[in-house]
């Protein structure tokens, strides 16, 4: 990799300010250091009118799977993305209807990522018909749920765009490696499974980066 996961980036500061768990200014103490990777990938896109979609708003309802705990801040990442991409349109979705919200350049929707019917219905919502330059899947962190959302959402990725699956556990890496072998034959995309070095988190600090053809951003990983 040609970036340093120990160096704080502007995105680290932004996500930390809004309370996202993707990274913060004290990056060596952060559970995830995705903000270092994302700044490396997205920095040249900051001033573009991109369309970004993120699944998983960070519910603080402890009765909902993959919740952020009672002190979680729903929508924190979306607020961070809006700040990072000042010309971008930001969209999100979650299974917890109680945390959905609308704000300037942010719209959110209901989605059960384990249901192909729910995913299809969401993509028909006004505002979501067009494709996206960035899709981040930070929802229910199980392999089956990841696969379900991927298969029914990858068609929404624009040429050269990124589809990223976050928080892949060490236990699920073999399953993803096997799936990637199949997907490479089915989809005209680049698949890169990255485990970010961390002294804090050694169990779920991996991401799958899928990039549509027509760009060479991932050459550094090959």
N, C-alpha and C positions, 0 to 999 in steps of 0.2 A: 504494500500500500504506500502511496506517496503522500499521505497526510499523517499527522501525529495525533493520536487519540488522547494525549495528555495535555494538549494545548487548547485553552478555552477559545471559542469562536463567538462571533456576534449572535449566532443562533443559540448557543449555550446560555448566554445572558438573557436573551428574549424568552426562551422556554422556562428558564428558572424563575424569571419575574412573574410569569403567569401561573406557575405551579405545576407545569408538566413534568412527567417523570422521564422524558426523553434525554434530559441532561440539564446541567445548570452551571453557573460560573465556577463552582468548586468541582470541576469535572472529575478529579481523581477520587472524590468521595461520592459521586453520583451513582445510583444503582445502574443506570444505563448511560452510555456515552454516544448515543446515536446522533446527537447534535453535531459532533465532530465529523461524522460520516456525511450527514445530510448537507452541512455547509460545504463540504468538499464537492458533493454532487450538484447542488442546486445554486451555488453562489453566482454563477454566470446567468442564472435565470431570474434573479431577484427583481429586476426592473421590467420584466415582461408581464403581459396580462394573462398569466397562466390560470388554468382551472385545476384546483386541487380538491380531492375527496379523501376523507379519512373515516374509516369505520371504527367505531369505539370512541365515545366521548369522555370516558372515564367516570362511570357512575360511582356515587358514594353510597349507594344502597347495598348494604352488606348481604342482602338476600339474593342479589343478582350475581351469577357467576362472573369471575374475572373482574370484580369490583376493585375500586381504588382504596377501599376502607372508608370509614366515616369521615375522615379528614380530607378525602379526595376533592379535587376541584373540577367538576364536570365542565367540559368545553375548553379546558386550559390549552390544549394543543392547537385547537382551531384559532383561538385568540393569538397564540404565538405565530401561527402560519400567516394570519392576516397582517401582523406586524412585519414579518420577514418579507412577505410579498406585497408591497404597498399597492400594486395594481392588480393583484390576483383576486379571483372569485373563489371563496372557500366553502366547501360543502362537507357535511358530516352525517353520520347515522348511528343509531344505537337501538338496542332492544328495550332499553328503559325509556318509556315515553315521558316520564316525569322530568327528564333532564333535557329534552329537546328545546331548542330556542332559535330565534331569528335575531340577527343584529346586522349592522352595516357590513356588507360584503360577506355575510355568513348566513347560510341556511342549513337546517338539519332535518332529518327524516327518520322515520321508524324503519328498522330492518331486523329480522331474525336471520342471521347468517347461516343457520343450519337448515333453512327452508328455501329451496329453489324458487318456490312460488312467491315468497316474501321478497326475495332479492329481485326477481323479475318485476314485481309490482313497484318496488322502489325506483328502479331505473326508468319507469314510465312517468314518474312524478315531474311536474313542470320544473325546469331548471336542470334536470339530470339527463335530458335526452342526448345532449352532446357528449363528446368524449372528454377525457381528462389527460392532462400532462403529467400529473402525479396522483397515484392512488396508494394510500397507506392503509394496510389492514392491521389494526391494533384492537381487534375485538375479542372474541372468545378464543383463548389460546389453547386450542386442541387441534391436532392434526386433521381430523375429519372436518371440523368447522372451517379451518384454513382452506382445505381442498374444495369444499363446497362453495365458498365465496369466490375463490379463484376461478373455478370452472364457469361460474355464472356471471363473472364480472370482467374477466380479462379482455373481452371484446370492447370494453369501454376505454381502453388505453390508446391514446393517440400515438402516431408514429414518433419514434424517438423518446417516448415517455417512459416513466418509471412506475412499476407496480412493486410495492415493498411489503413483505410480511414480517412483522416485528415479533420479538419475544419468543423465538423458537427455542424450546428447551433442549438441553443436551440429549435427553432421552428420545426426542423426536427427530434428531438429525439423520439417523439412518433411513427413516421412512421418507424424509424429504429428499435425500440423495437418490433413493430408488424412484421416487415420483419424478424428479427432475430428468432422469434418464428417459422416461416415457414422454414427458412434456416437450423435450427437445425435438422429438420426432413429430409432434402434433402442432406446435406453435412456432412461428418465425421470430422468436425472441431469443435474447441472451439471458441465461439463468446463472446467477452467481450467489452461492451461499457463503456468507461472511460471518465469522465469529470475531467480535471486537475484543481485543485484549482488555482485561479489567482485573484489578486486585480486589474489587468489591463484589462483583457478580460473576460467578463462574457457572451458573446453571441455566440462565435464559437470556444471554446477551448476544444472540445470533439473529441475523436477518437474512431473508431471501430477497435478492434484488433481481427483478425481472425488467429487462429493458426492451422495448420494441425496436426493431431494426431502424437503420438510417442514422445511427449515432455511434460514436466511439468512446463515450464517457467511461466505459468499464474496462478499457484496455489495461488500466493499472492493476486490475485484479487477475488478469489472465497469466 
